[in-house]
């Protein structure tokens, strides 16, 4: 098995387990019990990063399945009628919140490679009565949508899990419409940390070992064609590692 397939299988298994654990109110996602992030996990990962009013408006299972490191919907500046894509949508919390913001004239896609999470997300959408959502099975390295399909890309602590981040950046650039926006929450490292030092702080499926440095993130987005790139750390998740808000834009058509 290739390294890519090994990592994908490790991640898939971790998040399949998380989906099955929702009803038991346990977690096996990013810094879950048994991992070593060096901080109180409840303060840096999961549904506690959302406003109470946002959590209260959604099915409990969508909230319980939240394993991210931020709240990308809060910074995505979504507008009525827009189309948004959530990379690694998990139990659907960010898709459902996005669907409320874009309204019935808009649409929210969720992309995930884990059958258990897709089943959970679809059930949560049905419970929420959300009709302007669609969940797709696939990987973030090969997005199953045509070119120039969406106005906004969001993601919550998922891009760090990919072993082929240039492919992720290229694919997000491809599916964005000209003038489209990229606004994600992700784990990043301080620029002085080597790959080996990042791996010492946590494993790949735990959202630590695969994190890019802030400089690497900016360079990767720029290489894919993005402009107006900003990486803004929000809180520490391990020594020298931070959750961050990353914003960028696809240039408008000439």
Secondary structure, DSSP 8 states (H G I E B T S, - for coil): --HHHHHHHHHHHHHHHHHHHGGGT---STT-TT---SS-HHHHSSGGGS-HHHHHTS-HHHHHT---SS-HHHHS---TT-EEEEES-TTSHHHHHHHHHH-TTSEEEEEES-HHHHHHHHHHHHHHT--SEEEEESBTTB-SS-TT-EEEEEEES-GGG-S-HHHHHHHHHHHEEEEEEEEEEEEEE-TT--HHHHHHT--TTTTSTT-EEHHHHHHHHHHHTEEEEEEEEEEEEETTEEEEEEEEEE----
